[in-house]
């Protein structure tokens, strides 16, 4: 293969190129027999050599990291597992003994189900609908919360103020009012991390004078594939690392105008050796690749925009039930187990 063709072939295989009105080289070609003369068979040594994970930011709820050296199918598999196959605890069954508020029972149950619960799901078993009724709910698969709040009647003074002002006294029922009711050995087993709502200030409903609510809730273990309330992430997404190549120098006022075509912090203008302002790429990962630069004919042939095909910038925002790094490491384990099941099925077919 000639030297003239090699750079183009490398670009086709490693970059997704953005033009003014099209996106080129979107299909992957790094699989066996895709290109004559290139061995793309999977190799564990090469995979380990190219694989890289770099954590850029990690706190209690958020995590941003770079995943390099994998195919988009693998990166997307991790994303989907984080969304719908990681277990959490959520309110599933609600027994309403009394509800004299203006909120219908069905709406109240739905709001309660979406309250994020701070409990380690790996400490609990999945609920078995087919188990005998007397052993269906146990301390090994269920967390019980109670909610009992009453708004006191108006005093004579308050009634007089209401008749004068028209204002009605109400109280907020929040997640702080949910009280955990330990069952079995939960008080000892969960002493280090007692189950509770993740946030104490979520307003569930309002009560007017003489109104009350008396509810018992059962939290069960589940996954987001069953219902979104069990998803451990508020969002889990990735994007390819942008690459900006300035093919011809851009000087003077043009450099400052060129800088405005990109997100803040992407392009910098520095004084070169001759003391002339010149545009340089500072931080391409901050860019959204809006292609604004292609609207200006004087820059169209001076810059090339692309994304690196196997460099994924991952972002995980946890709801708080599980730390973001635990969510991703567990997703790796889930995908590994899926591969084991698939390989076992293949072996059974061959025998």
N, C-alpha and C positions, 0 to 999 in steps of 0.2 A: 504494500500500500504506500503511495507516494506521500512525501512530507506535506504536500498541498492539501491532501484529503484528510490526513490525520487530525489536525486541529478541529475541522468541522465535525468529524466523527466523534471526537471527544466531547464537543459541545452538545451534540445530539444526545449523547449518553448521560451527561452529567448536569445539564442545565435545561431549564424551561425559559425560553426567551420571549420577552414581551415586546411586541411591535405596536405601532400606533393603533392599528385596527385588528390585530390578531395576536394569538398566543401560540408559539411554535414549539414543537418537540415535547408535547404533553404526554405522549405514550412512552412507557418504560420499554427498554430494549435489552436489559441486562439479564436475559434468560437463555438457556442453551439453544443453539442453532438459530439464534436471532440474526447474527451477522457472521458470514463466512470468515474463517481464520481466527476467530476469537472464541476462547473457551470460557463460557459463562456458567459452567456447572458449579453447583454450590460447593463451597469448600470451607470447612470449619476454621482452619487456620487463617484464611483470608478474612472471614467474618469477624473473628476476634481481633484481628489486626486493625480493621477499619471501624469497628464499633467504638463509640465514645459517648459518654453521658457526662454533661457538665451542668451542675446546678448553679443557676445565676441568682436565684432568690428563693428563700424558704422561711415562712413564718407559720403561725398556728393555723391559718386558713388558706393561705396562698402559696403556690409553688410555681416557679418558672425555671425550666431547664432546657438544655439542648440535647437532642437525641440524634446522633450522627451515625451513618453507615447502615441504615436499614431501609427496606422498601416501604413505599407508601401503604401497602396492604398491611404490613406489620404495625406501622405507626397508627393506622386507623383501627386495627383490632384492639390495641391497647385503649384507645379513646372510647370505643364502644363498650368494652368491658368495664371501664371506670364508670360509665354512665348507667349501665343497666344490669351488671352482674356482680356488683359488690354489695354485700349485705349490710343493712342497718336495722335499727329498731324504730318502729313507728306505730302510732295508735291505729288499730285495726277494728276493734270491737268497742262499741260505746253503749252503755246501758243508761238511759235517761229516766230517772225516777221522778224528777219534777223540773219543769221548765215553764215558768210563767213570763218569761221575757218576750219581746216582740220578734225575736229571731226564731225561725222555724227549726224544728229538730234536725231535719236533713242538712240544712245549711250549717248548723252548729257542729254536727258530726264531721262534715267535710272540713271545716276550719280546724277542728281538733286533730284530724288525721294529718294535716300538713304542718303541724308543730314539730320542728326538729328536736329529737330526743338525744340527750347526752348519755349514752350507754354503750358499753363495748359489745358489739354484736357477736364477737367470737366467744363470749362467755355464755351464750345461749344456744339452744337447739332450735331447729325449725319446727313450726307448729304442724302437727299431723291431724288433718281433718278427719282421717279414717280411724283415729284412735278411739277407744271406748270413752263415752262422755265423762265418766267419773275420773279419768286420768288425762283428759284432753288438755286442760289448762294446768300447768305445773310451774313450780318455781324455776324450772330449768328452761322454760320456753316463753314465759309470760312476765311482764312487768305491769303492775296495777297502779293506776293513779286515781285519786278522788278529787272532785271539784264540788265544793259546797259553799255557796255565797248567797247572802240575802241583803237586800237594800232596806234599811230601816224605814218605818213610816215617817211622814213629815210631822214635825212638831207644830204646835199652834203658831209659833213665831214664823216658821218656815212657810206654813200655809198662807199666812198673811203677806209675807214677802212675795210669794208666788202670785197671789191675786193682784198685787201692785205692779210687779215687774213682768209677769208672764214666764219667768225662767223656771225650768223644771230641774230639780236636783237629781243627778244620776251618778252612778259609780261605774268605774271601769273594772271589768273582770279580765285579768291578764294571766299570762302563763305562770306568773309568780304564785297564783292561787292553786296551781296543781300540786297536790300533795302525794308523795310516794307512799304506798302501802306495802311494806315488805311482806313476802310470803315465804314459808319454809325457812331455808337457811340463807336467804338473800341478805339479811341484815349483816351477817358475818362475812359472807362471800363477797359482797359488793361494798364493804366498808370503805375501801380505798377510793372508790369512785361511785358514790351513790347515784342512781338514775335520777335525772331531772331534765326539765326543758333547757335547751341550750341558751335561750334568751328569756329573761324574766319580764320583759316589757312589751311582749306581743299582746295587743288588745284582742280578746276573743269575742266579747260582746259588752253591751252596756245594760245596766239594770236601773229601772226607775223605782221610786218608793213602793214598797210592798211586793216587789218582784223578787224571785229567787231562782236559783239553779242548783240542782243536785244531780251529779253525773258520776258514773264510774267508768273508767277507761282501761282497756287491755292492750298493751303494746306487744306486738309480735315481730319476729324476725322475718325479713323479706328482702327482695331485690327489686331494682328499678324496672326490670322487665315486666313485673307484675303490676306495679303502680309507681308513678313518679315520686310519691312521698318516700319511697325507700331508696331513692337515688342518693348516694353520699356526696355528690358534687352539685354545686349550683351551676357550674359550667366546666367543661373540659374540652379544650380546643388546641389546635396546632396550626402553624403556618410555616411555609418554607422560608429559609433565610434569604433575604434579598441580596443581590449583587449588582453594584453600579460601577461600570467601567467608563472612565472618561478617555475617549480615544484620541481626542485632540485637545491641546491646552486651551483653557478659557480664561482670558485676562480682563483686567480693568472692570468697568461698569457691567460688562457682560457676565463677569463672575458673580457679582452681587445679584443680578437678575436671575442667573442660573440657580443660585442658592434658594431663591424664593419658590422655585418650582418643586421643591421637595419638603418633606416634613421637617420641623425644627430639629436641628442637631445632626442632620444627615450630611449636609455639605458645609464645609468650612472654607473661608476665604483667607489665605495667608499671603504674606509677602515672600516672593521667591528670591533667588539669589540676586536678581537684578533690581529688587525693590518694587516689583510690579505685583499688584493683587492678582492672585491666581486661585481658581476653584479646585478643591481637593475633596475626596470622599473621606468623611470623618467617622461616621457610624451608620453603615447601611442597614443594620438590623432595626433601626427606628423608623425606617421608611415603610409606607403602605403601598408603594409602587402604583401611584395613581395615574402615572403616565402623562401628567400635566406638562412635562418637559417637551413632549412631542407636539404640543400645540404651537410651539415656537420653531419655525423652520430653521432658524440659525443654529439651533442646538440639536436638531433631529439626527444629524450624521456625526455628531461629536460625542454622543453618549450611547451606551448599550445597557439595557435593563434586563435582568434575568433573576431567576431563583435557582438555588442549588438544590438539585433533585433529592438528595439523601440527607439533607440537613434540616431537621424539624425543630422549630421553637415551640415547646409545649407549655401550656398554661393550665393549671388545675386549681380551681377554687372550691374548697371543701365547704359543706354546710356546717361542719364542726363536729359531726359524729365521729369521724375518723380523720387523723392528720393526713394532709395531702401526700406525703411521702409514703405513708402506709397504704393509701389507696393504690398508688402506682405499683409499689412492690408486690402487693397482693394481686394486682391485675396480671403481672408477669407470671405469678404462680398459677393463676387460673388458665392463662393461655398455654402454659407448659403442660398442665393436666389435660387440656383439650388435645394437644399434640400426642400425648401418651395414649389417649383413647383412640385417636385416629390411627396411630401406628399399630395398636393392638388389633383394630378392625382389619387393617391391611394384612397383618400376619395370619389372621383367621381365614381370610379369603385365599391366601396362598396355600394354606394347608387344606 
